[in-house]
Amino acid sequence: MKKTILVLAVAVMVFGTMSVAFADASWGPAAIFAGEKGISEADAYELKVEKDMTFGELAKEEGVYEAFQTAALAGKQSMIAKMVDAGEISEEEASSI
């Protein structure tokens, strides 16, 4: 029971940290979508609000989902590697993420 609670607490902390990092990351969903479409992030956010869709849904609709998904995964992997290098999480925790 203690181990389950500990793992859950670590996961909440890691994902909480990741969501804050994604919001301001140059490889975050808005930046990736904007880059794939050749528009500004501000325009990407406008489109997101106008269509009431996620950036992933927009990427599918616009035919750039595969590139969007590849870039998003690479960004997440990079961030997790940096967290391991900084000693914020262990290799084992990184593997489970």
C-alpha positions, 0 to 999 in steps of 0.5 A: 500500500505504501509503495502504491501511494509513493508511486502515485505521489511521484507520478503526480509530481512528475506530471505536474512538473511536465504540464507546467514545462509544456505550457512554456516550452518551445516544443509544446503543442502550440509551438509544434502545431504552429511550426508545422502549419507555418503560422505564429503561436498566437494564430495557432491559439486563435484557431484552437479557440475558434474551432474549440479543438486541441492542438492534436485534433487540429493537427489531424484535421490539417493533415500534420498529425504524424509530424506533430506526434513525432515532435511532441514525443521527442520533446517529452523524451528530451524533458524526461532525460533532462530531469534524470540528468538533473537528479529530479527523477531516477532512470527507473522512474523515467522508464516507467513514464 
